[in-house]
């Protein structure tokens, strides 16, 4: 897994996350709402009570402080938009 910051200002920041086929992003949460925009690949977000499929071109809102993990099915690249002071905290 690779995560890097692409942009930041006083209101929001944009992170880019890349994962390879069969990789995962462990259980975590963001301290603000997060919007994920899938640029490449496929995977799913696993929440406590549901799963959401992600494919190229889809977007998904992840509410602040909702724990989830990301499982990758095909080499994956996405942008994540968060509040400027938000943090991603691994559980």
Secondary structure, 3 states (H helix, E strand, C coil): CEEEEEEECCCEEEEEEEECCCCEEEEEEECCCEEEEEEEEEEEEEECCCEEEEECCCEEEECCCCCEEEEEEEEEEEEEEEECCCCEEEC
